[in-house]
Every structure is written in C-alpha cells, then in structure tokens.
Amino acid sequence: MDLGLVNKVVVVVGSTSGIGLATAREFVREGAKVTICGRDEAQLRAVLEQMPASANPVLPVVCDAVDPADGARLIDTVVARHGGIDILVNNVGGAVGGRLLANSTDEEWRITFERNVVQTARLMRLAIPHMSGRPGAAMVNVASISGWVPQLASSGQYGGSKAALIFDTERWALELNEHGIRVNAVAPGAIFVEGRGWGSYSKQHPEDYAAYLAAAFPMGRLGRPEEVADVIVFLASCRSHWVNGRCVPVDGLEQPVRAERHWTGHH
C-alpha cells in the first residue's frame, strides 16, 4: 500500500529513542524528508547512523522541545531547510512525582502538564502557518492509555495530562479543519524498549515481570516501538484521510493490572 509520503516534510519531536526513533525510521523508509530532534547532540549523531538509506538526508536538530525558544528554533530550522511542514509528530512527554494525588505538589503538576500538554500545543501553534493549505497536512500526538484508565496511570498528574492531550486532539482537529490539517493521536500501552523502562524492569525483577505479563497482557507480551510507529505513520498518511480528531489505542488489549511491587514508570 502506497502511503504517499515520498518527499513529505516530517518533524518527529522527541526522536532519539523508543517510539520516536522507530517513527522517524519508518518515515525515512517511506521516502519522507525527516527532521529528528533531541537534547543530546551525541545521541542524535548515533541515531543518524541508525537511519535507513534514503535519497533525502535526515535533518538533526539539537533542542529541548519543552523550552519555548528551542521549540521555535526547531520549527524555524525545518522551514528554512524545506520551505514548510507537512507532518508534525509530537512525541515528547513524561512526568515527575509519586503516585498519590494527596502527596503531589504544584510543581509536579506544572512540570508534567508542561511536558505533555503545553509544549505540544506550543509546537502545534508554531507549525500551523507552515502547514496550512499543504495537501495531506497532518499532526499526530502521542498520548497514552493512562489518559483513559486511572488504574494504569503511574500518577494522577500523568494520567490527567494525557487525558487532556486526548481531549485537545479532537479540539485541535475541529479548529484546524479550515486549514486542511488533520489531527489525531495514538494511545500506547506498555512498550518494551531494551535497556530502558520495562526492558530494565524485566531484567531486574524477572518473576514480577512474568507475573505482570500473565495478568495484564492477553497477547502475552508488551508492545514494541515499531508497532506504535506503524500506526502513527498510517495516521499521518493520505491513506487515513477520513480519520480525524481520533485517538487510537495501541495496547494489545492491555488490562488494568499494574506491576505494583517495584515499577514506578509511565505508560
């Protein structure tokens, strides 16, 4: 199936590991003009070496997307190189603080919403003038099933921020329809990344991890970054032109069971 992504200008925000890296690689395979970004220059260089061969060189930009000035510089850099933007993938996120709302602080809420909601909205606003009216323009936000299922959220502030992102995705779609820009989201479940997060947990606590898999995953495993990337790339393509304002779960039918004993990370 031809996704119609050859020479499309794509920005993948937060693209040096996990879902973001897998997404950037898939866009490169499809022949897009891809920009990747991250805070660590050495890591960006390493990521460049992992990219598939392509007629369109990947553009690396060192930036912290949460920083307003860096976010603006990212968009300006892409536009200066390519003249506009066709696809924006917002993959930066995270949270701080513990699991109990009663013990949370204002600062934890502020930082979490800044990472997951505010910086995403900022980049979308900055990109609109450079995407408006371009054929097939699309934005995809990376949310989480934590925004739907309170039992799966590692903290109330994290789940609340992802719920806000899911809500805002549909609102953005309504507002940007007049610009010809579609806006969708994906909601990943638990994702296995070697050496990080669940990958590390599986090595440190193999018995707990095995019990968690048996209880929470009818399909017998966690998801892989590439499986989320495939959905993101489809949502960004012309093949999904009748999908707009929606959040697609990519969770392998994950059930609301947590690895309670040790895990404190995020979906």
N, C-alpha and C positions, 0 to 999 in steps of 0.2 A: 504494500500500500504506500503510495507516494504521499508524504505528509506536506509537501510543498514548502519545505523550509530552506531550500538552497538559496544562499545569499541573503537570508533574513538576518537582520541585525538583532542579536540576542544579548541581553545582560543578565547574568546569573549572579545575584548578590549573595555572598557567603558561599564560595565555591571551591574551597581548598580541601574539603573532606566530606565524607558521608554523602548525604542526599545531594548537596550542592555540586560536589565533584562529579558524581555519577550523572547528574543532569547536564552539566557542561559538556562532558564527554559525549553524551548522546546527541546533543545539538551539533557538536563538531562532526560526528559521524553522518548527520543528516545534511551536511554541507553549509551550515549557517556560519555567519560571521560572529563569533562568540567573544564576549568580554567576560573575564573572570576577575574576582577581586577578593582580597583578604588583607588582614593586618600584618602578616609576616611575609616579608619580601623573599626570604629564603624558601619558605614553604610554597609561595607562588611559583618560584623558579622550578622547584621539584615537581609541582603539578603540571607545569608546561611540558615537562619531559614525558608525562604520562598520557598526554593527549594523542588521539588517533591522528594519522596523517590526513591532511586536508589542504585543498587549494587556498583556503582562507586562513591566514595566520591568526592564532588566538591572541587577543589583546589583554595583557595582565595589568591591573591597576592596584597598587598598594593603597588601601584605605580602610578606615574603620567606619562602616556604613552607619553606625549609631551616631557618629559625630556629624552635626549638620553641615559643617564646611567640607568635610570629606565626602559626604553624600553628594553635595552639589558638584564637587570636583569630579566625582565618578561620572555623573551624567554629562557634564561638560566635555570630559575627555572622550567619551564614546561619540558624542555628537560631532566633535571636532574631527574625529577619525572617519566616521561613516555618514555624517550628514543627517542622522535621525536614528530612531529606535523603533523596531517592530515588536519586540517581545521583551518583557521585564519579568524576571522570576525573583520573588522576594523570599529568601531562604534564611536570613539572619534571625536568630531568636535565642531564647534562654531565660533563665530565672535565677533569682537569689532567694535565700531564706529557707526556713523549715516548712514542715507540712501542716502545722496547726495555725489556722487563721487567728486564733486567740493570742498567739505568740508573735504574730507578724508585726512588722514595723512600716511606717510610712515610706521609709527609704526603700525597703524591699519591694513594695508596691510600685513606687515610682520607677525604679530601675527595670523591673520586669515588664511593665507596660511600655516603657521607652523602647526596650529591645524588640518587643513582639508586636506592638501596635503603632506607636508614634513614629518610629523611624521608617516603618513600612509606608505609612500614609505620606510621610515627607517625600520619600523617593517617588512614590506614585504621582504626587503633585508636581514634582520637578520634571518627571518624564512626560506628562500629558502633552505639553506643547510640541514635543518632538515625536509623539506617536499619533497625534490627532490626524485623522484622514488617511493614514497609511493603510493600504489594503492588508487585511488579516491581522491588524494590531491586536495584541493580547497581553494581559498580565495574569500571572499565576502566583498566588500566595501560599506559602507552606504553613498550614495550621497544625492541628493535632486532634486525635480523638479525645484527648484530655479536655478539649473545649466542649465536648458533649457529655462525657461520663465522669462525674465527680470522683468516683472511686479510683479512676485511673490517673488522675492528676497528682503529681508529686507534691504540689502545693496549691492552695486555693488561688493565690495570685497568678500562678502559671496557667491553671485551667481557666481562670477568669479572663486572662489576656487573650488566650486562644479562642475563647467563646466570642470575645469582642472582634477578633480578626475574622472569624467566620461570619458574624453579623455584618461587619463592614464590607466584606467582599461582595455581598449582594447589593448593599447600598452603593458601593462604587460602580457596580455593573449598571445600575439604574442611571446614575449620573453621567457615566462615560459613554452610554449608548449613543448619544448625539455626536460624540467624537469618533464613533466607529471602533471603539476599543472594548473588547470583551474582557471580563474579569472573572476568574474562577479561583478555586482553592483546592488543595488536597489536604486530607487529614490522615497523616501516617499514624500507625500504631507503633509498637516497639520495633525498633530497627537494629539489626545486628551489624556492628562495624568492628572489624578485627582490631584489637588493641585499645578500644575506647568503649565507654559506656557498658552496654550489655556484653560486648566482647570481653572486656576485662572482668566483668562480674562472673561470666561463665567459667573463667579460669580460677578466680579466687574462691568461688563458692559453688563448685560443680553440683553438689547434691541439692542445694537450694534452687539452683538454676534449672536442673532437671525436673524438680517438683513443680516449679513455676510453669515450665513448658507444658507439662502434663495437665495442669489445672486450667491454664488460660488460653491455650492455643489449639483449637480443634484440628488445625492442619499440621501440628507437630513441630513447628519451628517459628522463629521470628522472621520478620520481613528483611529484605535486602535493599540497600540504597537504590540499586538499579531498578527494582520493581516500582518504587515510588517515582523514579526518574522517567520511566516509560509513560506513566500517567500524566506527569507534568508536561512532557513533550507533546503528547497527544492533545492535551487541553490547549496548548499554545498553537497548535497547527490548524490549518484550514479544514481538516477533517472533523473538527469538533465545533464548526462554526455555529451550530444550533444549540450549543451548551453555553450558558451564560449565567453568572451570578450564583453558581452552584459550588458546593464543597463536596468533593468525592472522597469517601473513606478508602484508605489503602492499608488494611489492617489484618487481613487473613482471618476475619471473623473473631478477632481477639475478644476475650471475655473479661468482665470487670473483676479480675483477681490480681492482686499485687504480690510481688516478691517482698514480703514485709520485713524480713529479718535484717537485711543489710542495705538494700537498694534505696538510694535517695536521689536518683537521676530523674530525667524527664522523658516523656514520650515525644 
